[in-house]
Amino acid sequence: MILITWNVQWCRGVDGRVDAARIVASCRAMGDFDVLCLQEVARNFPGLAGSLGEDQVDALARLLPGFAPVPGMAVDTLAPDGTRRQFGNLILSRLPVRQSLRHSLPWPPDPDVPSMPRVAVEAVLETRPGPLRVTTTHLEYYSPRQRTAQVERLRELHAEAAAHAGDTVFPAKEGSPFETLPRPRSCVLTADFNFGPAAPEYSRLQAPIAAGVPAFRDAWSIANRGRAHAPTVGLYDKVQWPGEPFCCDFVFVTEDIASRVEAVSVDSGTQASDHQPVMVRLQE
């Protein structure tokens, strides 16, 4: 199973051009992926630089026939013409999606900095070894207070899912909204986390949670033991990121599937976004 995660900056490259097809082509060049986890996908936001207000969920889904789109729009506001403007995350999977969930993340007031709502999108996928949760999100950039609260909520959501793994199956409820569907302990969590490997949030996310809840582990550190994280932002866009390149885009896996991590790599060449995509390969 190959998964790619990428903050695509509403499909806007370093050259300022918005191009969903270039995003998909860059991902295809990395590998024959099964799952895409994308952050900063826009719908009807013509005010974003380079954008004409494209429905990028639709555009990306059309470019990937056979992939199921699972959007999670954190920002959902009324446009002047009465339509909706949306901005958030998107999972695209060619593996069957048994169920999907959207989780609003905490947004405590922090009036001294700009911020926006954040959401985690969860999809339970059918894989050969069994059901697997894939969650993608995008944590707050400007507010450490909000980002810390969002990390705690991700930990709570993981504990909740692990508890649901033991749900009783009620045959009489099959086919109804009460049908018991898998929400397994095993999880892949991806994001532009907006923190680096030395940040306290990085350690906190991987800290033990509770008995029976497998902790998260950084897939890069599993596959590239002893090697520093390859930078995922600031390589080419020196207007937004004038400092040294750094890593803030990670793939975490629960420790029960850590042995399945075969490889993790960063495409350091593409300039289709201000971030670099990260690819993980899991044994099946």
N, C-alpha and C positions, 0 to 999 in steps of 0.2 A: 504494500500500500504506500503510495507516494502522496504526500500532502505539501502544499505550498501556502505560506502565509505572507501577506504583503499589504503594507499601507500604500495604496495606489494614488493618494492625493487627487481624488476625483478624476483619475486617469490622466492627470496632467504631468507631462514630462519636464525635464530640466530645461528643455527648449521652449516651454510655455504652451505647447500644443496638447490639447485634450484629445485622446485617441484610445478608445476602449479596445480596438483591434490590436493595437501595439502592446497593450497589457497582456492580452491572451497569447499573442505570438511570443512574447518574452517568456511567459510561463511554459509554453510548449517547448521552447528551446532548452529549458532546464531539464525536462523529463516528461514522461508519459504519466501525468499526474491523475490521481483519482479524486482529490479534494482540493478546492481552493478556498482559503479563508482570507477575505479581503476587508480592509478597513478604509474609511473615508470614501464611501460610495455615495453618489448624490443623485437626487431626483428633483428636477424643476428648480435648480438653484443657478439662475443665469448670472447672479452676482459674483460667483466664484471665478477667479481669474482664468481666462481662456474658455470658459464654459458658455454654451448656448442654452443651458437648462435641460440638457439631455436626461432621459430616464436611463441611468446607467445600469440599473438592475435588469431592465429589459434588454438593453444593448449587450451586456455581458452574457445573459442567458441565451440570446439568439446566436451568439458566437460559439456557444458550447452546447449544441444539440445533444441530448442524452444526459445532460447534467441537470439535476433538480436544484433550483435556486431557493435558498432559505434566507430571506432578508430580515434584518433587524434594524429598524430606523430609530435612532436615539433622538434625533431632532425631527419634529413633525409640526410644522407651523403653517398658518394661513398666509397665502400669497395675496398680493393686492387684487388679483383677478379672481379670487375665490377658490383657486386650486390649492393643493397641498405642496409644501416644500419639505423634503425629507433628506436626511443625511445620517449615515450610519455604517453598518457592517453587512457583509454578505458571505454566506457559505454556498458554494456550488459543488455538488457531489454527484458522481456517476454511480456511486454505491447507493443502494436503496436507503431512503430516509424513513425510518420507522415512525419517529415523531420529532417534532421540533418545539422548542420553548424559547421565549424571550424574557430576559430578566433585566428590569431597570436597576441600575447601580446607584448607590448613594450619591447625593448631590448636595451636601451640606453647604449652607451659605458661606461664601468667602468673598466679601464684597470688594476687596482691594485688587482682585485680578479677574480677567475675563475667564469664562468657563462655559461649558455646554453640557446638556444631559448626556449620559453614557448608558450603553446597554450591552449585555452579554447575550450572544445568540448561541443556542445549544441545539445540536442535531444528533440524534441517536442513529448511527449507521449500522447496516448489516455488513459484517465482514466475515471472512472464512472462519476465524477463530471464535466468532460470536459478536454480540452487539458491542459497539464502542461509542462513547460520547465524544463528540468534537465540539469544543466551545471556542468562539472567537470574540474578542472585544477590543476596545481602544480606551485606555485609561486617560485621565485628565493630565494635561501638560503643565498648565500654569499653577495649579494649586496642589501642593503636597498634602494638605489636609484632606482634600477630596480624594486624591489618589490613594492615600492610606486607607480611607474608609472603603474605597472600592476593592482594594486587595482583601480586606476583611470579609467583604460580602462574597467575593469569589470563593474564599475558604468555606464560608457558611453554605453556599450553594453546592459545593463539592460534598460537604458532609451530608447535606440533605439528599443528594442523589445517591450516595452510598447507602443511606438508610432505606431509600426506595428500592434498592436492589433486592431487598428481601420481601417485597410486597406479595401478598397472597393473590393467587390467580382465582378469579370468580368466573367460572364458565358461563353462568347465567347472564353475565354482563358483556360477553363478547359481542362486538358490533355496536355497542352503545358508547357514549362518551365516558362511561365508567370502566371501560375495558382496561385491564391491566397490561400496560405496554412496558417494554424493558427500559430501565434507566440505570445502566450498570455502574459499578464502581470505577471501572477502567475509563480513563479520560485522556484526551489530548487537548491542551489549553494553549491557544495561540493569541497573540496580540501585538500591537504597538503598545507596550506597557508604559512608555515614557519614563522608565527608570533604567539605570545601568546595572551591570553585575556587582558593583560595589555598594549599591544603594540598600538601605535597610528593608525596603519593600521586596527586593529580590530574595533576601534571606527569609523574610516573613512568609512569603508565598510558599516556600518549600518546607516550612517548619511543620512538625507533627501536628495533627488536628485532633484526632480521637482514636480510640481503639476501634479497629475494623475499618478505618478510613485510610486508604493508601495515600501517602504523601506525594506531592509533586516533586519531580526531578527535572533539571534542565537537560533537555535532550542534547544540546551542543556539548555539554560537559561529559555526557555519557559517551558520545561518539568520537569526541575529539579531546580525550583526556589530557589535561596538562596544557592545552593550547588556549591562548587568549581568544575571546570571542571576536570573530570578524566584524568589522563595523557595518552597520545597516543604515546609517544616515550620515549625511555630511560629506560624502565622497565627491559629489559633483556640484550640488547646489550650494554655492558659497554665499548666496544672497540671504537665504533663510538660515543657513547653518555655516557661519563664517569661521567657527573654531575647528578643532581637530575632529575628524570623524569618530563616531562611537557607536556602540550597540545598544539599542533599546527594543528590538524586535526579537522575541524569543518563542520557542516551542517548549512547553513543559509537558511531560508525560507522568502518569501515576506510576509509582514504584513497582506495581504488579506487572506492568508491561515494559519496564525499563530494559529488560533483556532483549526485547524485540527491536530496539533502536539499532538500525544498521549503519546509517549515515545521516549527517546533517551538514548542509552546505549553504553558503550565501552566494548569490550571483552578484559579484562585485563589478560587473561590466555594464549592465543595463542602466540607461538613463531615462527610462520610461516613467519614473516617479522620482520624488526626492528621497525615497527610501529604497533599500535593496530587498528583494524577495529572499525568503529563507525556505529551504526545502528539507523535509525529513522523510526518510525511507524506513518503514516498519516491516519487519518480517511477518509473514502470515503463516 
